[in-house]
């Protein structure tokens, strides 16, 4: 094992973000320079105009590298080239060559079947003498073309001391690299900028100019006679003295008259850093690292540097890994690009940690540092490394990380021609580094819905936390003092009181007490789940910079699961294909359902993982059998989830018995034979897609709700609020600054999953948004526009703008259409919460002839809600009820429930005449009243900001609904519709007993027991601003 030092890395580029000036130039035309195509060199002049023009002029004065060339025909060293990739056919279009000038160019086009093209090489004659592009003898040269004229003093050191580095300041380096040792040695030579070179005594001299359309030696003593193009002209040679052109000529003996090559037995490495400035002082926007060679590339691409370096200590567990190779390499041979699917394990670089007897391999995505640097790669682990063991001993080996580059995997850019038995060079060596991480976020294994509520925390440490509503799961947590035989109750761990532990190895899979913080277990009912570092902030910076809203989407197993069809590497269970519900004659399910929880919730993390690609580390949920397959009964049922610590009485059961032994038959028992399978309801990957607004990053971040790892990042202009449609197909994102709503596909079965479907213009400063749960409309309240935009869900076209009674609206809630419930009005109601504290109520249509509703605001609620923060639908009260957070008349925090309490029963016509009878003007009057309220007498001091309800008992598995007016189908399972039809009658979708109230000022989540209207517990959570359950609007 060889250990190499570390070179400094640069900042990570966010996936999908192009570099400045990154638009492709002349797509489809290979850039051929200097020796082959006369028309190509004027193209370099047009390149310069893209960056602001020549001579330092231009509106932006930004400076970038536009071209790095050795002058010979073929692809330049920079920009790299490839064929355009046709996503519809999955094949490269060999009639269209594109330049790779942005990360999007790279990610959208480069594939293992469509590699980066090999750059041209310097040529020599039969005697290994340097030749020019025209074939005549002459010095080799390197051309770097900038978009605008550089500041000469940012490139050269014209002093006598500077001659030791060929007159270069260090912002541009041309070196010889030995891939076998990793050594990098500067090449002696002479540099020119626009024909000007350092004089070695503190100034500059012009050595070459264009005279009568030819390059001429104008140096004091004829020193420039060997400058390329002076003695032997070639096409386009005058570009070498353009003010934007840096030229370097190898010159070991200090005499340009004796023609020299670049190294014959080593690669030449070219690096241009941001220290190069424009004449206006702007830094280079695209740092460059590339390489070239003479005659043929016969050099293996070796890893020569790592970051973190060997022996590093106290490394941030959130770190990415950087590996630098001796030359540019094919990106797809290093690892997978970021994408909608989790990466598998790469054979190129192994990142491992843990005891030697059971090493844990870490999947990662690999992206080059930039499209102008395919030699340095950023390896982003699928999950963060475990922080230092907080218990100082039991899992200490987990914070020792080894990074090793494996041989014969990584390929350089040599073009492979199988017919001629020409293959790319591969790496031969096995360098590795070992380093340790310090304190920081650990691994996460959190309980999943319906036994969880998610918290968005703001302030100095923004992030996500999870409230555990189960209490007996094998989460990450503290295993210490786990001794149920002692009279002292372990208040930090309740998993040990799970009665199913008595089965031990006789249950499938076996269950046992945890021994580390990775499998330690739950801290208890209504506690915050902790990671393996024993912190309850499970997601923090830099994964999120802010948390501004949270919504729960589809189950993860629709896209990532352990079935033999979906597990591409390192696992697979033939019994984990989508199957029937866990009862005789049960209907087929489409992914894990919100209706039941796994046992335990969650199952423990296991090493090695049950599937490598996609990476699934959680054990399968418990099967209703013992080993060998005999019936097993779930001993964990209803009971006291708290226990009585003062009396030494442990927790005895669940608040709601919604778990069970619903897992699939594991491979160890089914032998890969489908006939050995039995019905199941929950499989790995458990959890849901968790959507989080990160306004500071201008993204919607998508997390695995169980592991709290990032699944995807979706760029949006200025995200403020989220809403998910009732049929689970669309995510709406309001963008405050751009006055738009972004519609994103969130159906994992869709070919456009997690892509933007549409951008809808709305009024000024949109804030809150909500879908009608039966799929009719999307409502967007426009804070600056004093309006509400009503968008038809069928085609996401605005159908109406409401301004009546709308003044600085901040939030909206929409209740179901009352059909055979409530007052049976046949209408739905939308509540618009104005900043002033009043609420405008809209009743739906249809309006017009034979209409039954105005499809407009019908008035202002009599009650006011000072300093309002949020409004959420109450799915329990069929009288179109909503919860509002606000302050009371004394300025102290309060939460109130508002409902329709007075209304004529049944649908009513809009006309004041009916059957020849003139109806009184008040015949359609409706009354809205506060029916419940919690104030300072029960709540923690502070200002409530948001509400959520538990979903422990729900009818999610029953198909969702759409009204006839919607024109779109409902969800077949787990829809966001707020009621279901059971035996022909409407029934609420959820039966909550707990109300969660976020209080960021008080630093708590207050939990109200709805059965007796008392405060059940206050959960400490500093900065808790948002709380989210599954049916959140």
Phi, psi and omega in degrees: 000127181252142181245133182240155179286176182251140170254152182297138175258170178253180186291155181279135173274134176292141182301133176087003182258116180287154173289161176300141181065030189269009181291139178299144180250127177051055180306133179098350180248114177295134179277111180245128192235151164067315186245350192242321188224114183300323184289345183286326183291322172302333177301327178295328175293321178291328175300318182298323182294336178295333183261009175119009175093172182273171175062022178081001179276178179119160187284329187263331184059019174283152181232136179215160173277124180259334185203136167234122188218150172262001176091346183269159183294154183114178180301142178288171175291324176215134000283152173294158181231157173203172173281150172296135181264128179265105184293336181287325180261343184072021183229152175288147174266101187285000174262002183225107176262131179242154173269138182267099182240003177212162176295328176297319176304316182291308186292329184274345187237324185281127177222170175297331177270358179220072188285171172291139183285150178288137177284164177291165181239158171291143182254153173227165178274189184296339180259018181061030175266147182295138174232159177274170177302337179275000178094350178278159177297142179171166183295140165296156177210162175237131178248128171242115182259123178263163180284335178212166186293126179283160170286117186299329181284350175272356181247318189250152166247100188279004183281171177299321179297328181295340181293340177293340178242034179060027179077006182265142182282335182118351176285336169237127178232138174237117191226163171262130182244131177256105186292338182284332180246343184082003182284143180236120185238126179299143175267128178286142181181194180229135180253152180225145170234109183062032181084001181259140182223153178297145180265354177083001179232022176104001181225198184225154176229143173273121182255333185225135175221166173268119178235120181054046176066015178232149174289135182229144176280113178244020180289160184302323187232027178072026184290340187264017181299332181268006177296131183306128178098344180286306182275331183221099185291151174216165187300127175079011185293338181294342178294343181291343179247017172298142180302341180265004186254124170261131180235134177238132181239124177297135186204081182290327186261004179073020182225106180294344181289340176261111190293135183231152176261164161289165187309133181279334187244009179220162173277153175257127185252131181240126179228130178236122186254173181289357175290344174287128185244153169284171180294340177269002176093008178279140181283153176302134184272339182227095177298148187234137168221116180217180183210153176219169179212168183263126171073304181203145179269106179243023190251136179284138178278109185249149173287125184242351180202150180227153170215120003296153184274168180300132178085000180297145179233162178057034178288142178297126180299343179273006186296151163267165179251134178246134177234130179248132179257164183289347180202167174300141181231163179292122186303320185287351175273349178272321181174183182278145171291157171300146180192186183289343180255143176299146181286153170272182177287135178268141177276351183283310182231127177257130175244116187226158172207172178103176181300151182298334181282342181210069181295143179254121179267138186254119172291154180208159167260151183234125175228140175294158182302325175195168177293348178262007181213091178263018177258333179252131184238143177255116179260113183258110182299148177297329176221157180288156179289147176298133175292176179303138182305114180294341178268359175055060172160312191293328181228034185302327182295344182288342180262012175258113189253133175244130175242123182226134175268125183268146188284157171062034178240312185281130182249147174274193187269008179301133180291130179267126179234091185302324182298330179258009180057037175260123180236158177290156173286143178241158178290148185243339188262169183232065179287152181208156174226154178232130179212167183236146177265157179257209180291150179162185179301143178256194173289152181238135170220094189257153173296155185242164179298141017271009186258038180206155171228138187257139182246131170259122185249141184239183180099209184292335179231074181291154178167196183237143173226164182231129173271126182273115177258010183252300171088351182233021181270163180263062178289171163296140184171187186271116179271356188295150179060029180279081180224094184293351180276345181277149182289338182281126180285130176280100184290347182263003182205122177245353176302328182296345179262008174293116186295342180287350173299339180293340177290326180057233182282358183268008177244159183244122344293162179301150180232137181207163178299145178283157180237351180227174177285354176279332179231023187299320177113171186295146174275355175127165177299135181060038170243165177273129177298141179249152176273186183289348173267005177065035172248149183263000172270093192283334175230133182213181175298143007268006180296324171225142175261336175204159176233114187242347172188159183219137173218150181256131182251214183295160173293142183297329187292349173295335181247324183235114177211173187262018178291158181294342178277327188260334180281106187281339185202138169069041177160208180115134182229116181298337181270001183257020172285158179303126187219195184285159173298162186279062170201158184296129180072016181294154181284158176293146179245151178250081183090168178302137183265151178289349187285335183226158179251152174287161169241132342291167179247095005263165166295161184288161171280141183234154178232125358288167181293157180286342174211136182271318180223108359291155186283111179234114188254346180282142178290153177297147176299162184298138176267151182279048181208156171261173180253124356295170194299091174237152183303144175229135183255134178290115182275350182268109181232206179295146179181196178271108184287345182266318191076183178231094186299322183298329179262004180071024180262117183282168173302145186244351181174189185270153172293319176228128182276085182243009176256182178176176179272081190249012185281165177280161175293126184283162181304327182298338182250338182267345178060020181076014182254117183302330181293345179274358182278160176223163181302148180212170181232335184228133177226168171278140011274124174285164177100184187226164167289122182251117185262128185231128174281120173247086186295324181298327178268355184055049181215155160262117179269137180247120184247153165282114188292341178274314185261347181058036172261153180284127176266322182199162175227126185242118182285132176220159190295308183203071190294140183232315187213157181235158168205144178246135183293157182299330180269010174063027182256335188227143173246125177258136180232119175279141179240104190299311187286330184263358178057046181221165169237127178266128177256122185242136176286122179239023177267112183300340180275355184273145176291346179252025180307132178061032171241158181283123179273325186195149171241120188252121175292137178227194180285182184289132174060057179296139178239266183286154175212155179202141173272143163294126193292344178261021164075027178271306190221158169245128180254133179232122178266129185256103188298310182281333182273355181050050184207170173232128176262124177259119185248126179291126183290334182304316183228004181054045172250136176299132179247348185195145172239125182252130177236342183300121176068016181258121182215107183052058180289143181242337184203167183211147172223144183231126182261163183293158175291126184283096176236107181068025170207170185060228177268009177052041183286343185077008185241158164251159182238139176243135182249123180253114185270111178276153182299332181291342181105355174269160184237121174270134182249129175253136168255144184284178172268201011287143177257195179077199181301131182064017179287161179237358180209156185280346184053043183196173176294131180254357177156182179250134176298140183298319181286148173244157185230089186301148179045056184290152180239319185202162175219132181224145178291143172260109183287349184282316186272112181286359177269042173054051184270154178219154174257136181233132172262137186193193171242158180272189184293343179264001180086012179257155188299146179206157173227129184233151174249123182252138181215160171284114186247348183215119181195147170300148181270135176092163177294140180235144178288157177285332184289145179280358175245140181214114179063032178084357180261131177275119182273152179292154181302335184270010189295341180252010184301140177229146180241136179240131186222157172283122182252349176201149179205144175235128184234200186300340182288343179236339185262155174295143178303137182142202185229108179301143184235340185196160179225155173210163178236157175284152178244027188299324175244121183207165179250029183307318183300336178290141184306142177285174188237153168226145177280160176302330181290339187289314182079006177230149182286156174277174178286142178284342182204139172059029179298159181276002175304140190272005173210169177228161174258116180239121182053039175083359183240145177288136178226138179303146185283335185224150183235070187286152172241352184235135174249125181256129184236116179280139181221089184294325180291321179279346179068035182216165163248111175279135181244117179261131174276108184291346180287331180228004177064025179255156174287119183273318181195151171246117185265117179298129179198089184301136178072018182291106183255327184234145170229142186221131168246182188295321184265029176295142170260000000 
